[in-house]
Amino acid sequence: MKIVMVMPYLKSIGGATRYGWELSEYLASCGDEVILVSLYTDQTLFPAKKNIRIVDLADEQSLTQSIKFWLNLGKTRKKLFNLIKKEKPDIIFFNHYPSTMWAQKIDNIPTLCYPQDINLLYTNTYINNLPFSKRIPWRFIRLFVRFYDKSKWKYFDEVICHSDFTAKNVRKFYNINPKVMLLGTNTTKFSPKSTIKSNCILTLGDTKIRRADLLLKAAAKLSTKRKDFKIWKIMQDQVL
C-alpha cells in the first residue's frame, strides 16, 4: 500500500513524533510505501530511507507556535491536497493535532486519525507553562481553534486511540466513538526475566510542558520519607 502519514512536524525524537516515525518504519519494513508529510522535518534525526519519503509543506519558521503557521493554514491545506491528488495513496493517516486542521476528503481515499493528545485545546496542562504574554491570548484564541479543528473531524472515516482514557476524551469533546488499539511491546527489547525483585517507583515524563518538574519534586520528598525503594524517572531523552 501507499500511505500518506500526516504529522505536524518532526524536530525531536519523542512523544507523538516518535510514534509516527516508528509506525512509518514498521509499515516500510512490511513493504508499504510511506510518504511522511509535515511542516518541517529535521532530516538529521529523521532521514529518508527505503520505502519512506519525506515531504515538507513549509519551513522551520512556520511551525505551530508561529504567526506564520496560522497565516498559511489555507495554503498548507492546499499543498497537502495537491500532494495527495498527485500521489493517489491508498490511505491518508493524520497523526494528531494540529495536523487534524488540514483534514479534507479527497477522492474517497480512506482517511484515518490517531489523536494522541488533545490537551493543548481542551486542558490547561500546556498553556499554564507559557509566558503570561502568550498564555492569555491563547486562552481566548483556542475557543475559535476548537471550533475549526472540530469541523475537520467529519472527514475521518475512522478514529483510533491508544488508550481508553484518550478515547473517553475524544467521545466527550468530539462526539465520536473511536476504536481503541492498545500499543504493543517490542519483546526483543522488553522481555520478562528472572531477576530479584526490589521496591521501585517508575515515573514517566519529557519536558516542562508536561510538568516533569513535579516528578522531580515528588521524588525528592518521597526519598526523605522512605529509604527502602528506588525511584526511576524516565525522561524523553535520558534516564535521570
Secondary structure, DSSP 8 states (H G I E B T S, - for coil): -EEEEE-S-B-SSSHHHHHHHHHHHHHHHTT-EEEEEES-B-TTTS--BTTEEEEESS-GGGSTTSHHHHHTHHHHHHHHHHHHHHH--SEEEE-STTGGGG----TT--EEE-----HHHHSSTTGGGS-HHHHHHHHHHHHHHHHHHHHHGGG-SEEEESSHHHHHHHHHHH----EE------TTTS---------EEEEE--SGGGTHHHHHHHHHHHHHH--SSEEEEE-SS-B-
